[in-house]
Amino acid sequence: AKFPNSGVAPILPPKERKKIVDNVVDWTRNNDPNFDDLDDPMFQALTNLAGNPVRPDASPKEKKDALENSVNWLRNNTPDPSSIDDPTMQQLAKFPNSGVAPILPPKERK
């Protein structure tokens, strides 16, 4: 459950959050994220970052459309790092070029 304004400080400091968001947005703008290449937590993080969360029971077509809409939004907008919840931020830190974890997600390792 999410509790608004629980008084708990974010896990990552604001400077680190901004770095992660900037790097993920840059990565998104310079790549063409494919639904089939993202695991579910990364897909959810990317759509949440764009303010376009997706229901867990969404159809594959709905998920692909949501990803496309999210990528398009991220190519034209920059989200506010302070508005992103910690679980999403932790997942974003796992993206390629996030500035935190240089490891590619399992589906992208070839």
Disulfide bonds with the S-S distance in Angstrom:
none
